[in-house]
């Protein structure tokens, strides 16, 4: 037991260096335009990301979608 204890005391810890990826702060952007038919069109990473989380066939999910658009002042209730 003492032998093992001595061996553990003599172990030199090797520290490995790793490259760590630190992502830039995520900025979700969008743009608003009016198409030739007079329809407002919202495009951008914000809308793309939001639509990935929404099931348009589920009423609760659509409520969430509207809530987020209202919060971002893209939809008036």
Secondary structure, DSSP 8 states (H G I E B T S, - for coil): -HHHHHHHHT--------------------EEEE-TTS-EEEESHHHHHHHHT--TT-HHHHHHHHHHHHHTTSS--
